[in-house]
């Protein structure tokens, strides 16, 4: 069920942050508003009333609300957003089509992404006007306020967000300018989004990595010392840097569920051989067409899914002779279908993107 929300959340000091309103919504249901007051909690709809004691909030129904009317809101001093997730990789989507610059700062974005004092997300994504002949521009701030070049799960959410903003239905295709270049997402008839992610970048200096190239200017199954342990790694850029590993040198096949990701992930991300830091994928091979990965994302940490990471994993698996060009990649949040086509050298990613809730936050 899609949930919609009106959230009051100051972007100032933690002491002032409070959840003043939050709503559950389907297009056929009323929006529920939570107001920060002393008294009782009451829930009213046409067929239901529930009350409970509380000292901090109340709930009341607001009739005849819909996602379309919510997205049309233009109150000054408020940031309206829709939260989406792609396999659990969650984002705050902002309609920024009236300006070429994001409506909020990286610092504000980091506060909104805080899962205890904010809305909670892996990043904030802005839908801006297109440039260089594209339909739209996508920019994203990570949960730490840094700005990555691109995000695979994020661009699927972006496509669904644009379709909702424009009230589009059925199969839709967009051209999107990103920091990683031109990306072309296409909404399928079943609601999933297929994205032409372009060509992988393999030249070591362009990834970028300081590891010496060992195969056609690329780093493939190379040794990397991390905290005294030698890992075999392949480096790929999907417009953002990735370090892919299938295990340690001379070790058994990696069992990704046994990894202490919070310990090892930051050591890869901030390793001296990655001048722009790196995303890191730890991969387990089930069959040549079925892989499983866990990811430590640059600027976001452990996430439930990483679309560009899944693409990089298939490229690395093919280069190392471990997999075919069309694979199902299992991530903690669910599977993605990844195809690296030989005829055009492009990578195609197909997966879901779903609404979580709608919200407003005072700036």
Number of C-alpha atoms within 10 A of each C-alpha: 10 14 19 25 24 24 25 24 22 21 19 11 9 12 8 11 15 14 20 19 21 22 21 19 21 15 14 10 16 20 25 23 21 24 19 16 14 11 13 15 19 17 17 15 15 9 5 7 10 10 12 10 11 13 11 15 19 22 21 18 19 14 13 11 17 16 19 13 9 18 17 10 12 10 10 8 10 14 19 23 26 22 25 27 24 27 22 20 23 26 30 30 23 22 21 18 15 11 11 14 14 21 17 14 11 19 14 19 25 22 25 24 25 16 12 9 19 23 19 19 24 28 28 29 26 24 25 23 19 17 13 10 9 16 15 21 23 24 23 27 29 24 27 19 20 16 16 19 16 24 26 25 30 28 28 28 29 29 27 24 23 17 18 14 14 10 9 11 11 10 14 17 16 17 18 25 23 22 17 16 13 16 21 20 26 20 24 16 11 9 17 19 27 22 25 18 25 19 16 20 20 25 18 23 15 16 25 22 26 15 19 15 17 12 14 10 13 22 26 24 22 19 17 20 14 12 10 7 10 16 20 19 27 28 31 32 26 25 22 25 29 33 27 30 25 27 20 17 16 9 11 9 12 17 15 19 13 7 13 9 17 11 9 14 22 20 14 23 24 15 18 13 16 20 14 16 22 29 30 30 27 24 27 21 19 11 13 17 18 18 22 23 28 25 25 27 24 25 21 18 20 19 18 21 28 29 29 26 31 32 27 31 31 30 27 27 25 16 17 14 10 16 21 17 17 18 23 19 23 19 23 17 16 15 21 23 20 26 21 24 13 9 6 9 12 15 24 20 23 23 22 21 25 20 19 19 23 25 23 21 21 14 15
